[in-house]
Amino acid sequence: MRTFFISSAIAVVLLTTTAAGIYSGVMTKQTDGTYVVNTTTLSSAEGYRGKTPLEVHIKNNRIVKIVPLKNHETPKYFAMVKKTLLPKYAGMKTSKVEKTKIDGVTGATYSSDAVIANVKAAVNYYKKNRK
């Protein structure tokens, strides 16, 4: 693994190259062309009990899958979000994410809203930073 420090007057960015691709802390490009956007530091969206970070996997401008990361949401309600809400994004074009109204899960409104906001933040980051 090689580490490079790139400095500018505004910020210092740490980039690490790995066998899987380039890692910038927010977005990784895997060798198969899939971008993985981690919303842990990207989005401030909060569910009922705090942040609900995700890994959004995007390939060829389509969402391949969404992986929820560790959070403090009530497991019973977040399981409903994972089962009902996340599959709605599978195969969706990134250009449709902002335009499409995705309904949240009844009973898990805060978690649903946070997940929707995280997906939008990930897609926006991907659009601006992919190469």
C-alpha positions, -999 to +999 in steps of 0.1 A: +000+000+000+013+035-009+003+067+008+005+101-009+000+135+007-014+161-015-014+196-001-031+227-011-037+261+005-072+250+015-068+214+027-046+184+030-060+152+014-047+117+022-050+093-007-041+057-003-037+033-032-047-003-026-052-034-047-089-025-048-083+010-062-080+045-049-093+054-015-100+090-006-119+084+026-153+089+010-152+071-024-134+041-036-131+028-071-128-009-073-110-027-100-142-038-117-153-002-121-177-001-092-175+031-071-183+027-034-193+059-016-192+059+022-215+085+037-200+083+072-184+117+069-203+129+038-238+133+052-251+147+085-285+131+080-298+115+112-324+089+119-343+085+152-312+077+172-283+093+152-265+090+120-273+062+096-242+059+074-243+038+042-220+024+015-236+030-018-222+009-046-225+024-081-214+009-114-221+023-149-242+051-134-266+027-117-269+018-080-258-018-076-265-021-039-266-002-006-249-016+025-260+000+058-231+006+082-231+005+119-257+028+135-277+032+166-312+029+151-337+005+168-328-029+151-365-039+146-373-007+127-341-004+108-345-040+096-378-029+080-359-001+063-333-025+050-359-050+038-383-025+022-365+007+013-330-002+002-342-027-026-361+002-042-328+017-053-313-015-068-307-008-105-318+028-104-299+052-126-280+079-107-298+106-128-332+094-114-323+094-077-330+132-072-361+131-093-377+100-079-399+102-048-391+071-026-417+065+001-403+057+035-412+029+058-443+034+080-431+033+116-395+040+107-400+075+092-368+091+107-346+062+097-362+062+062-356+099+058-320+096+069-313+067+045-329+086+016-308+117+024-277+096+026-283+079-008-289+113-024-256+127-008-237+096-020-250+100-056-243+137-057-207+130-045-203+103-071-215+126-099-191+154-089-160+132-082-160+101-104-132+099-130 
